[in-house]
Amino acid sequence: MTKLRFTFILFLIIVFLIGIYIVLNTKHDFNKPLYEPITSCPTMLLQRGNTLLMYNSNEPENPNVNPMVFYSLDEYIQFYNEQKQQGNDCPVLYLQQEYDAQNKAVYRVRPSPFELDGGVSKEQQNQMFISLEDYADASRDQPPYNANNFPGFDPHGQYVGVYTELDAIHYSTETDPISDNSMDPNWGGVTHTKKSVDAGKYEGNVVTRPVLSTPKTSFYPSLPSNFQPPVDVL
């Protein structure tokens, strides 16, 4: 038993010394990037779940080289930043694997892994509404004949998809630091809107019940009377 124990301890010491020797004689270049710089631009980036595959159609396929495999978006971001620092800014076709209503795998073209909004980039969204179109309203045009009229109703939707003056008024609250409109992304919340209403900001927009008659009489509930108090039917 003592001999077996001595042999086991001796084996552990030998393995430990071999490990120290390997560590001391192996050079590690910690400044070396995780991926070798590419000499030719890749052409396609394919995402399947969380895994991203980068293909280069100009080079033959080689395991772990073409395509390059990234097991998370963070790995791809690190690789992307390293290539950008080296001056390699290659445009690639980004495809994302999805499943349709028949549960079949399909590939949808996206702007990039960082923008998945159906092919419309943020720059294009900011430039969508540039020209302001005048809203033709026959109910209020050609003064003084149509003065003080209510705005007309467009039953045919002639200005759908056109940025008009009404759209500019609607989107004007989005530029405020805090908006009263609950449909704006910068909405200040229920309490903020209630304070604006209570302060009289929308005094002219308050809708109340109509007054059907204005009788020249007064009713005092505190005084005795043989008649029943009036009933509010509205």
C-alpha positions as CSV (number, residue, x, y, z in Angstrom):
1,M,0.0,0.0,0.0
2,T,2.9,2.3,0.9
3,K,4.7,1.5,-2.4
4,L,1.5,2.2,-4.5
5,R,1.0,5.5,-2.7
6,F,4.6,6.5,-3.3
7,T,4.3,5.7,-7.0
8,F,1.1,7.8,-7.4
9,I,2.7,10.8,-5.7
10,L,5.8,10.5,-7.9
11,F,3.5,10.4,-11.0
12,L,1.8,13.6,-9.9
13,I,5.1,15.4,-9.3
14,I,6.4,14.4,-12.8
15,V,3.2,15.6,-14.4
16,F,3.4,18.9,-12.5
17,L,7.0,19.4,-13.5
18,I,6.2,18.7,-17.2
19,G,3.4,21.2,-17.1
20,I,5.7,23.9,-15.6
21,Y,8.2,23.2,-18.3
22,I,5.6,23.5,-21.1
23,V,4.3,26.8,-19.7
24,L,7.7,28.4,-19.4
25,N,8.9,27.4,-22.8
26,T,5.7,28.4,-24.7
27,K,5.5,31.9,-26.0
28,H,2.1,33.6,-25.9
29,D,1.5,36.7,-28.0
30,F,-1.4,38.4,-26.2
31,N,-1.4,41.4,-28.6
32,K,-2.2,39.1,-31.5
33,P,-5.8,39.4,-32.6
34,L,-8.1,36.4,-32.2
35,Y,-8.6,36.2,-36.0
36,E,-6.1,36.6,-38.8
37,P,-6.6,39.7,-41.0
38,I,-8.4,38.9,-44.2
39,T,-6.8,39.7,-47.5
40,S,-10.0,39.6,-49.5
41,C,-13.4,40.8,-48.6
42,P,-16.1,38.4,-47.5
43,T,-19.3,38.5,-49.5
44,M,-22.1,37.1,-47.2
45,L,-22.9,36.9,-43.5
46,L,-25.4,34.2,-42.6
47,Q,-27.1,34.0,-39.2
48,R,-28.6,30.7,-37.9
49,G,-29.9,31.2,-34.4
50,N,-27.1,32.7,-32.4
51,T,-24.4,31.5,-34.7
52,L,-23.0,33.7,-37.6
53,L,-21.2,32.3,-40.6
54,M,-19.1,34.6,-42.8
55,Y,-18.6,33.3,-46.3
56,N,-16.2,34.4,-49.0
57,S,-17.5,33.3,-52.4
58,N,-14.1,34.2,-54.0
59,E,-12.3,31.7,-51.9
60,P,-12.7,27.9,-51.7
61,E,-14.5,26.6,-48.6
62,N,-12.3,25.4,-45.8
63,P,-13.5,24.3,-42.3
64,N,-13.2,27.1,-39.7
65,V,-11.7,29.4,-42.4
66,N,-14.4,29.8,-45.0
67,P,-16.9,30.2,-43.6
68,M,-15.6,31.8,-40.4
69,V,-17.8,30.8,-37.4
70,F,-18.9,33.3,-34.7
71,Y,-20.8,31.7,-31.9
72,S,-22.3,34.9,-30.6
73,L,-22.9,38.5,-31.8
74,D,-20.2,39.7,-29.4
75,E,-17.5,37.6,-31.2
76,Y,-18.6,39.1,-34.5
77,I,-18.5,42.7,-33.1
78,Q,-15.0,42.1,-31.8
79,F,-13.9,40.8,-35.2
80,Y,-15.6,43.6,-37.0
81,N,-13.9,46.3,-34.8
82,E,-10.5,44.7,-35.4
83,Q,-11.0,44.6,-39.1
84,K,-12.1,48.2,-39.1
85,Q,-9.0,49.3,-37.2
86,Q,-6.9,47.6,-39.9
87,G,-8.8,49.5,-42.7
88,N,-10.9,46.5,-43.8
89,D,-14.4,47.8,-44.2
90,C,-16.1,45.3,-46.5
91,P,-19.8,45.5,-47.3
92,V,-21.4,42.1,-47.0
93,L,-24.8,40.7,-47.7
94,Y,-26.5,39.8,-44.4
95,L,-29.1,37.0,-44.3
96,Q,-31.0,36.0,-41.2
97,Q,-32.7,32.6,-41.0
98,E,-36.3,32.7,-40.1
99,Y,-39.4,30.4,-40.2
100,D,-42.5,31.2,-42.2
101,A,-46.1,30.3,-41.5
102,Q,-45.5,26.8,-42.8
103,N,-42.6,26.3,-40.4
104,K,-40.1,26.3,-43.3
105,A,-36.7,27.9,-42.9
106,V,-36.3,31.0,-45.1
107,Y,-33.6,33.6,-45.3
108,R,-34.5,37.3,-45.1
109,V,-32.2,40.1,-46.2
110,R,-31.4,42.5,-43.4
111,P,-29.3,45.7,-43.4
112,S,-26.9,44.4,-40.8
113,P,-26.8,42.3,-37.6
114,F,-27.2,45.6,-35.7
115,E,-30.3,46.8,-37.7
116,L,-33.0,44.2,-38.2
117,D,-35.7,46.6,-39.4
118,G,-36.8,45.2,-42.7
119,G,-34.3,46.7,-45.0
120,V,-34.9,50.4,-44.1
121,S,-31.8,51.9,-42.4
122,K,-31.9,54.7,-39.8
123,E,-30.5,57.2,-42.3
124,Q,-33.3,56.4,-44.8
125,Q,-35.9,56.7,-42.0
126,N,-34.6,60.2,-41.1
127,Q,-34.8,61.3,-44.8
128,M,-38.3,59.8,-45.5
129,F,-40.2,63.1,-44.7
130,I,-38.3,66.0,-46.2
131,S,-40.7,67.9,-48.5
132,L,-43.8,69.4,-46.9
133,E,-46.9,69.2,-49.0
134,D,-49.7,71.8,-48.7
135,Y,-53.0,70.3,-47.5
136,A,-55.8,71.4,-49.9
137,D,-59.0,71.9,-47.9
138,A,-61.9,73.4,-49.9
139,S,-63.8,74.1,-46.7
140,R,-61.2,76.7,-45.6
141,D,-59.4,77.7,-48.8
142,Q,-60.0,80.9,-50.8
143,P,-60.8,83.4,-48.0
144,P,-62.8,85.3,-47.1
145,Y,-65.6,83.1,-48.5
146,N,-64.7,80.0,-46.4
147,A,-63.5,81.7,-43.3
148,N,-64.1,80.2,-39.8
149,N,-65.2,76.8,-41.2
150,F,-64.5,73.4,-39.7
151,P,-61.7,71.5,-41.5
152,G,-63.0,69.3,-44.3
153,F,-63.0,65.5,-44.2
154,D,-61.1,63.5,-46.8
155,P,-63.0,60.2,-47.3
156,H,-60.7,59.0,-50.1
157,G,-57.4,59.4,-48.2
158,Q,-55.7,61.5,-50.9
159,Y,-52.8,62.3,-48.7
160,V,-51.9,58.8,-47.4
161,G,-48.1,58.5,-47.5
162,V,-47.6,62.2,-48.1
163,Y,-46.0,64.4,-45.4
164,T,-48.5,67.3,-45.0
165,E,-48.9,70.3,-42.7
166,L,-51.1,68.2,-40.4
167,D,-48.4,65.5,-40.1
168,A,-45.9,68.3,-39.2
169,I,-48.2,69.4,-36.4
170,H,-48.7,65.8,-35.2
171,Y,-44.9,65.0,-35.1
172,S,-44.0,68.4,-33.6
173,T,-44.4,67.2,-30.0
174,E,-41.7,64.5,-30.6
175,T,-39.1,67.2,-30.6
176,D,-40.0,68.4,-27.1
177,P,-37.9,67.1,-24.2
178,I,-41.1,65.7,-22.6
179,S,-44.4,65.3,-24.6
180,D,-48.0,65.3,-23.3
181,N,-49.0,62.9,-26.1
182,S,-49.0,59.3,-25.0
183,M,-48.3,58.1,-28.6
184,D,-44.9,59.9,-28.7
185,P,-41.7,58.0,-27.7
186,N,-40.8,60.9,-25.4
187,W,-44.1,60.8,-23.5
188,G,-43.7,62.1,-19.9
189,G,-46.3,59.7,-18.4
190,V,-49.8,59.9,-17.0
191,T,-48.9,62.3,-14.2
192,H,-47.2,64.7,-16.6
193,T,-50.2,64.8,-19.0
194,K,-52.6,65.2,-16.1
195,K,-50.7,68.2,-14.8
196,S,-50.7,69.8,-18.2
197,V,-54.5,69.3,-18.5
198,D,-55.1,70.6,-15.0
199,A,-53.0,73.7,-15.7
200,G,-55.3,74.7,-18.5
201,K,-53.0,74.0,-21.4
202,Y,-55.8,72.4,-23.3
203,E,-58.7,74.6,-22.1
204,G,-60.0,75.2,-25.6
205,N,-60.1,71.5,-26.4
206,V,-62.3,70.4,-23.6
207,V,-65.4,68.5,-24.7
208,T,-68.5,68.8,-22.4
209,R,-72.1,67.8,-22.5
210,P,-74.3,70.0,-24.6
211,V,-76.7,72.5,-22.9
212,L,-80.1,71.8,-24.5
213,S,-81.9,74.7,-22.7
214,T,-81.2,77.6,-20.5
215,P,-84.3,78.2,-18.3
216,K,-84.5,81.4,-16.4
217,T,-85.2,79.7,-13.1
218,S,-83.1,78.4,-10.3
219,F,-83.4,75.4,-8.1
220,Y,-82.2,75.3,-4.5
221,P,-82.2,71.8,-3.0
222,S,-82.0,73.3,0.5
223,L,-85.4,75.0,0.3
224,P,-88.5,73.0,0.9
225,S,-90.7,72.3,-2.1
226,N,-93.6,70.2,-3.2
227,F,-91.9,69.3,-6.5
228,Q,-89.3,66.7,-7.2
229,P,-85.8,67.9,-8.1
230,P,-84.9,68.0,-11.8
231,V,-83.5,64.8,-13.4
232,D,-80.4,64.9,-15.6
233,V,-81.3,62.7,-18.5
234,L,-77.9,63.0,-20.3
